[in-house]
Amino acid sequence: MSSIDRYLSKALDAYPYNLEEVIESLDYALSGDNNNAATLCLYGRVYAEQLQDYVTAKAYFQDALAADMRAVFVYPYFIQLLIDFDEDVEAEKLIDFALTVKGIDKPLILSKLIILKEKLGQFKEAKRDIAKLKSIVLNDDYQVFMDKTEARIKVKKKQNSK
């Protein structure tokens, strides 16, 4: 295991409970390789999830994908950041691209698309994407998500029709 991998492992182990250790380990990892997609992604997560610094988080996620476009672990976090900060068009473009990346967790990326469609009030499209999700899932991990989302959409549609 390289020293970069050791520092990244330490950072992952400490996240999110010991941010000081996380940042110290990430700094060491980046000093050894400033183009390590996993390190850049975790830095993006720190800024997005803990510090709510959208601009810095976005830059780290962009750098991670610039370092490795096939880093499938980056896409869900980056997409969620874009959704959370109302970058809806960019989120949809990234979702479309992510679905073409070999090895991507398609059900996870489709779930992000469903969240985006629900947020935008595109309920018919969201329901269509839920049906698509149902057709590709291979286990029960997404069942609660699909059931709750369908129920929420039903209530929202009813409220909007009044």
matplotlib code that plots the C-alpha trace (Angstrom):
import matplotlib.pyplot as plt

x = [0.0, 1.4, 1.7, -1.0, -3.3, -2.5, -3.3, -6.5, -7.5, -6.9, -9.0, -11.8, -11.7, -11.9, -14.6, -16.9, -16.2, -12.7, -12.4, -9.1, -7.6, -9.4, -8.0, -4.5, -4.5, -6.0, -3.3, -0.6, -2.3, -2.6, 1.1, 2.0, -0.4, -2.5, -4.5, -5.8, -9.5, -10.5, -8.6, -10.1, -13.6, -13.3, -12.2, -15.2, -17.4, -15.9, -16.6, -20.1, -21.4, -19.6, -18.6, -21.4, -19.0, -20.5, -17.9, -15.0, -16.8, -17.7, -14.1, -12.8, -15.4, -14.5, -10.8, -11.6, -13.4, -10.7, -8.2, -10.3, -13.5, -14.1, -14.0, -17.6, -17.6, -17.5, -20.7, -23.3, -21.7, -21.2, -24.7, -26.2, -24.2, -25.6, -29.1, -28.8, -27.5, -30.0, -27.7, -30.5, -29.4, -25.8, -27.1, -29.2, -26.2, -24.0, -26.6, -26.9, -23.1, -22.8, -25.2, -22.8, -19.8, -18.9, -19.2, -21.5, -24.2, -27.1, -29.8, -28.1, -27.7, -31.3, -32.4, -30.6, -32.5, -35.8, -35.0, -34.2, -37.4, -39.4, -37.7, -38.5, -42.2, -41.8, -43.9, -44.8, -41.1, -40.2, -42.8, -41.5, -38.0, -39.2, -40.6, -37.3, -35.5, -37.8, -36.9, -33.1, -32.7, -31.4, -32.1, -34.5, -32.1, -34.2, -37.7, -38.2, -36.9, -39.2, -42.3, -41.7, -41.0, -44.1, -46.2, -44.7, -45.3, -48.9, -49.5, -47.8, -49.8, -53.0, -51.9, -51.0, -54.3, -56.3]
y = [0.0, 3.3, 6.2, 8.0, 5.1, 4.9, 8.6, 8.2, 5.2, 7.1, 10.0, 7.7, 6.0, 9.3, 10.8, 12.4, 12.1, 13.6, 16.4, 17.5, 14.1, 13.8, 17.1, 16.4, 13.0, 14.4, 17.1, 14.5, 12.4, 15.4, 16.4, 13.0, 13.1, 16.1, 14.3, 11.4, 11.3, 9.6, 12.2, 15.0, 13.5, 13.1, 16.8, 17.7, 15.8, 17.6, 20.9, 19.9, 17.9, 19.4, 23.0, 23.8, 25.5, 24.9, 26.6, 24.8, 21.5, 21.9, 22.7, 19.5, 17.3, 18.8, 18.2, 14.6, 14.0, 15.8, 13.4, 10.4, 10.5, 6.8, 7.5, 6.2, 7.0, 10.8, 11.1, 10.5, 13.1, 15.7, 15.2, 15.6, 18.8, 20.2, 19.3, 20.8, 24.1, 24.5, 23.7, 21.6, 21.8, 20.9, 18.1, 16.6, 16.8, 15.1, 12.4, 11.8, 11.5, 9.4, 6.8, 6.2, 5.5, 1.8, 0.4, 3.2, 2.3, 3.0, 2.6, 5.1, 7.6, 7.0, 7.7, 11.1, 11.8, 10.9, 13.3, 16.1, 15.5, 15.6, 18.8, 20.4, 19.3, 17.0, 14.3, 12.3, 12.1, 11.1, 8.3, 7.1, 7.0, 5.1, 2.5, 2.4, 2.0, -0.8, -2.6, -2.5, -3.0, -6.4, -6.3, -4.7, -1.8, 0.8, -0.4, 2.0, 4.9, 4.0, 3.5, 6.7, 8.7, 7.5, 8.3, 11.8, 12.5, 11.3, 13.8, 16.6, 16.0, 16.0, 19.3, 20.9, 19.9, 21.9]
z = [0.0, -1.0, 1.5, -0.5, 0.0, 3.7, 4.2, 2.1, 4.2, 7.4, 6.1, 5.1, 8.5, 10.3, 8.2, 9.3, 13.0, 13.2, 10.6, 11.8, 11.2, 7.8, 6.5, 7.8, 6.1, 2.9, 2.8, 3.1, 0.4, -1.9, -1.3, -2.7, -5.7, -6.3, -9.0, -6.9, -7.7, -4.4, -2.3, -4.3, -4.0, -0.2, 0.0, -2.0, 0.4, 3.4, 1.9, 0.7, 3.6, 6.6, 5.7, 3.2, 0.9, -2.4, -4.6, -3.1, -3.0, -6.7, -7.6, -5.8, -7.5, -10.9, -10.2, -9.2, -12.5, -14.5, -12.8, -13.7, -15.6, -14.7, -11.0, -10.5, -6.8, -7.5, -9.5, -6.8, -4.5, -7.2, -8.6, -5.1, -4.6, -7.9, -6.9, -3.4, -4.8, -7.6, -10.5, -12.0, -15.7, -14.8, -12.6, -15.3, -17.8, -15.3, -14.7, -18.4, -18.7, -15.6, -16.9, -19.8, -17.5, -17.4, -13.9, -12.6, -10.1, -12.4, -9.8, -7.6, -10.5, -11.5, -8.0, -8.2, -11.4, -9.7, -6.9, -9.4, -11.4, -8.1, -7.1, -10.4, -10.1, -13.1, -11.5, -14.6, -15.6, -12.0, -12.1, -15.4, -14.0, -10.9, -13.3, -15.1, -11.7, -10.8, -14.0, -13.3, -9.6, -8.6, -4.9, -2.4, -1.5, -3.4, -2.5, 0.4, -1.7, -4.6, -2.3, -0.3, -3.5, -5.2, -2.2, -1.9, -5.6, -5.3, -2.5, -4.3, -7.5, -5.5, -3.8, -7.2, -8.7, -6.1]

ax = plt.figure().add_subplot(projection="3d")
ax.plot(x, y, z, "-o")
ax.set_aspect("equal")
plt.show()
